[in-house]
Amino acid sequence: MNINLSGLNLPAWVVDNLDAIAAFEPLPAPARACLVTGCTRDAVRCGLCRSHYVRARDTFGPVPPSRTAEGRKRAQAGSRHDGVPRAKVGGAS
């Protein structure tokens, strides 16, 4: 292996074993269990397994745009949140 060591002040044992040290791979992260009592699945996000995370997200997730002040402003302005004007529904005004 060719590694440039110029300018580095490495201990002799590191220089002698540089090839073995360079071959080290990171240890895999230990699997964490879901935080819900009694659940034995691995946590995937926020300390919860997929099914508990989806349930929590759907129950306590972000407020829909129509319920926020910004969403109400957009609705009153007559445009969707992507800036495209809404089509008028109903008869001519």
Secondary structure, DSSP 8 states (H G I E B T S, - for coil): -----TT----HHHHHTHHHHHT---------B-SSTT--SB--BTTB-HHHHHHHHHHH----GGGSHHHHHHHHHTB-TTS-B----SS--
